[in-house]
Amino acid sequence: MMGIDLGALLTQDSAAVYLVGASLLLSVAALVLSSALLLRWGRNRHPPVAEAAIPTYDETRRQVLAEGARAPSPVVGARDAHAAAQRALRSTKGEGVATDRLGTWTPETLRHLLKTELTGAQVIVVSNREPFIHDLEEGGAVKLRAPAGGLVAALDPVMRTCAGTWIAHGSGSADHLTVDAHDRIAVPPDNPSYTLRRVWLSEHEEKHYYYGFSNDGLWPLCHVAFTRPSFNAEDWEVYEAVNKRFADVVVEEARDERPVVLIQDYHFALLPRMIRERLPDAIIITFWHIPWPNAEIFGICPWRERILDGMLGSSVMGFHTQYYCNNFIETVDRFLESRIERDSSAVTFGGHTTHVHAHPISIEWPPASLSRQPPVPASRRAIFDRFNLAPDMKLCVGVERFDYTKGIIDRFRAVEELFKRHPEWIGRMVVLQVAAPSRTALPAYQQCQRECLDFVDELNARYGHEGYQPIHLLNESYGKDEVYGLLRAADLCMVTSLHDGMNLVAKEFVAAREDEQGVLLLSSFAGAAKELPESIIINPYDTCGTADALLRGLTMSPEEQRERMRRMRETVRENNIYRWAGNMLLDGARLRKRHHTANVTARLARQQAARGALSRTALGRTPLGRNVVRLVSMGKGKNVEPSHF
Ligand code: F6P
């Protein structure tokens, strides 16, 4: 840049000197003016630090609390959750919980937990299946029906306690007639304790979202039962659209921006992300009720990344067993760029962390149905009379949805094997199999049903005789009370699933037997086998082995039955449904506290940076310099912003 030689200029034409002088003056004036303008611009964008009072830590904390969070406990982490659970259990001891039951979760424990750990949080459950179905009968009467399946059996008692909102597909023919103008109905009808919000699906949506992607794709994909999953683009598109619709309804039902949303099952893999985008501060706990396969198997799904991404919108991803959790983490590791902390079982993807935890689902303890049952001998007599069974007949029972994963035909094969090897049992044992119609529109289900019915016809023809039918295959749905009646009547309960997330019938059988009698045959491929090793564990693919186990069960002494049943009852009592829900909600409460702490920390960090900027200004920095410092401090603040939980 050229300098200005004033001496030389003075010897030149004075007009030129005036010109240069004037231009110098003009430059200085422009500089002053532009600085002033810059200062004003800066003030408008970011009010000077000195003008705004910087809040103290306590003020910041109060402000964050006022935004809806509760005061955090000083410690966060697993020990904190354990302590909270202990507190909840202790504090309910005086509320009618017997001393020997201290440590057993009850509805009171859960209620207490909601009150103390998640004050004011609204609980929203989302599932495809609704807990109460209203059907229109011939003649126009409306009939109430409880669907078959473990999900609703497990969650209904929890919702009766939490008093929240349950969003589900309204699938009954009279469902429309029983809701209010907002598609809501208070349930259970005899003792309204929570709200059911029904979502209507068209036939087309049901075909592609429920039968198609959910049950013809994800169901066989996640169950290793050697049924080929089928994937097609239209199913996927409708699945995505229905997930979106449920997200709309969750947002509509949310009373504030911080609900606790409990998403259930494989029908809603995309929902966690969709809700996270619209309610970033929600606690989203997703529970996958079926197994999670290994990465190779899951990898055949054409939309694997989208599904994983959707699920990772959750704060907590729950599975029944640690094995499924490990499979899930391996799958994420294989297909997504993410950070995995194996020690804490956490996955960070796109700046958001999801905790992957095993939460074995269970049943209420004691089951409400038990209070309506007669003593065990009377239950037994009722069933024996109904099916015309001789008093010394050994009764084996099975209760499930008619599903190819349940290994129903496999247990019949084992019965046949027993008859072949031990013909003395022909005429001395009977199987009562309840197989509730399920997903009957799908060819794989139709085939499974046909094969079972044919097999039973042949077996009964071969081994039955006048007054004796070895297998009664009841292709109908039983209500809870009827199921408990049947389980109480049995000598042996057969759970021979080829693959099963948990299997709650195994736990119901145990709960039904306060007489401490009865033998449980349980597939090693059901999640329940991890919790109930005192059952007779079988491999349903091994027909001879299962027949041996059947024989062992039929001949087990009452003492051994008592010993095994007692242990299993302790387990199911302790690991009941209130504990399952309580532990998941504690996970949620813990994350909310962490979120809260991270919020306070981030805010303080921003304020500290702002204080630094102020002191530099006070030391005489230029306005431009101050703005630069402020922008830098804002950038820092942004970096320490916590990810959503
Ligand atoms: O076991 C998986 C599951 O989706 C459960 O969660 C549910 O109880 C059961 O299947 C019932 O299936 P559906 O709702 O298709 O009748």
Residues whose N, C-alpha, C, O or C-beta is under 5 A from the ligand:
A	BS01	F6P	R129 A148 G149 G150 L151 V152 H289
